[in-house]
Amino acid sequence: MEHWRAGVLERSDKARKDQYSNIPLLHCSKGARGFTLLEVMIALAIIAITLVTLLASQSQSLSLAIEAKFNTTAALLAQSKMAEIETESMENLSSDSGDFGEDFPNYHWEYTVGDLSLAGVEEALDFLKQIDLAVYWGNSGEYEYKLRLYRFVPKIK
């Protein structure tokens, strides 16, 4: 409804609402404000720090999983190779190296046979041999697993 008051045509609130109902308006109360640029920048900085931390954690867990896999596999391969070495006679045993074939690509082994040296027990050392076995993974040998065996060798007269 329209009313004339002091020479000005005034419309009622209902007429005003109907007139502007097609126009989308944002209604904000006096206390409501938008985000400032500083608040947005701080929020983005917090998100960036969180994402970097999560990605670093994911990367670290992946490298730990790879290392755990190597340690498990290398221990089993070293045990298997050491069992092969124990079955050989000491006369035929000399330092050697090789790989584990197609079943375990990039895994290599190397062992050395040497005399044991302990002070004060020279007589017993004639009957002991020290065998050091190393299992490597990768071309650069980044991962390495070492195992040492002392073997009793009786002297046959």
C-alpha positions in Angstrom: 0.0 0.0 0.0 1.1 3.4 -0.8 0.6 6.5 1.4 1.3 10.1 0.8 3.1 11.7 3.6 4.6 15.2 3.5 4.5 15.1 -0.3 6.4 11.8 -0.5 5.0 8.6 -1.7 5.8 5.9 0.8 5.1 2.2 0.3 4.4 -0.3 3.1 7.0 -3.0 3.9 4.9 -5.7 2.1 4.9 -3.6 -1.1 8.6 -3.1 -0.8 9.3 -6.8 -0.3 7.1 -7.7 -3.4 8.9 -5.1 -5.5 12.4 -6.4 -4.7 11.6 -10.1 -4.3 13.3 -10.9 -7.7 16.6 -9.3 -6.8 18.9 -11.5 -4.7 20.2 -9.5 -1.8 22.6 -10.4 0.9 21.3 -9.5 4.3 23.9 -9.0 6.9 23.3 -7.9 10.5 25.4 -5.1 11.9 27.6 -7.6 13.8 28.3 -9.9 10.8 31.4 -9.2 8.7 33.3 -11.1 6.1 36.8 -12.6 6.4 39.7 -10.2 6.2 42.7 -10.9 4.0 44.9 -11.5 7.0 42.5 -14.1 8.3 42.4 -15.9 5.0 46.2 -15.9 4.7 46.6 -17.3 8.2 44.1 -20.1 7.4 46.0 -20.9 4.2 49.3 -21.0 6.1 47.8 -23.4 8.7 46.5 -25.7 5.9 49.8 -25.6 4.1 51.8 -26.5 7.3 49.4 -29.3 8.0 49.6 -30.7 4.5 53.4 -30.6 4.5 53.5 -32.4 7.8 51.2 -35.1 6.6 53.1 -35.6 3.4 56.4 -35.9 5.3 54.9 -38.4 7.7 53.6 -40.5 4.7 57.0 -40.4 3.1 58.7 -41.5 6.3 56.3 -44.3 6.9 57.0 -45.5 3.3 60.7 -45.6 3.8 60.3 -47.4 7.1 58.1 -50.0 5.4 60.8 -50.5 2.7 63.5 -50.9 5.4 61.4 -53.4 7.4 60.8 -55.4 4.2 64.5 -55.5 3.5 65.4 -56.5 7.1 62.9 -59.4 7.0 63.9 -60.7 3.6 67.7 -60.2 4.2 67.5 -62.1 7.5 65.8 -65.1 5.8 68.1 -65.0 2.8 71.2 -64.8 5.1 69.9 -67.7 7.2 69.4 -69.8 4.0 72.9 -68.9 2.7 74.5 -69.7 6.0 72.8 -73.1 6.0 74.3 -73.7 2.6 77.8 -72.7 3.8 77.5 -75.0 6.9 76.8 -78.0 4.6 80.1 -77.5 2.7 83.3 -79.1 3.9 85.9 -76.7 5.3 88.5 -77.7 2.7 86.3 -76.5 -0.2 85.1 -73.3 1.7 86.7 -70.0 0.5 85.5 -66.5 0.3 82.8 -66.0 -2.4 80.0 -63.7 -3.6 76.9 -63.8 -5.8 73.2 -63.0 -6.0 70.0 -64.8 -5.1 68.7 -65.2 -8.7 65.5 -64.1 -10.3 63.4 -64.9 -7.2 65.1 -62.0 -5.3 66.3 -59.4 -7.8 68.8 -56.8 -6.6 69.8 -59.0 -3.5 73.5 -59.9 -3.4 75.6 -61.8 -1.0 79.2 -62.0 -0.1 81.0 -64.0 2.5 84.6 -64.2 3.7 86.3 -67.1 5.6 89.1 -66.3 7.9 91.0 -67.4 10.9 89.8 -66.3 14.3 92.1 -64.2 16.5 91.7 -64.2 20.3 94.5 -63.4 22.7 95.4 -66.2 25.1 93.7 -69.2 23.4 96.0 -69.8 20.4 95.7 -73.6 20.7 91.9 -73.5 20.4 92.0 -71.1 17.4 93.3 -73.8 15.2 89.9 -75.4 15.4 87.7 -72.3 14.8 86.9 -70.4 11.6 85.1 -67.1 11.4 82.6 -66.7 8.5 81.2 -63.3 7.8 78.2 -63.1 5.5 76.8 -59.8 4.1 73.5 -59.5 2.2 73.1 -56.3 0.1 70.0 -54.9 -1.6 70.1 -52.5 -4.6 72.8 -51.5 -6.9 74.3 -48.9 -4.6 74.3 -51.2 -1.6 72.2 -48.8 0.4 70.8 -51.6 2.6 73.1 -54.1 4.2 72.5 -57.0 6.5 75.5 -58.7 8.2 75.8 -62.1 9.9 78.8 -63.8 11.6 79.2 -67.5 12.2 82.0 -69.3 14.1 82.5 -72.8 12.9 84.3 -75.6 14.7 86.7 -77.5 12.4 88.2 -80.7 13.8 91.7 -81.5 12.8 91.9 -84.9 11.3 95.3 -86.6 11.6 
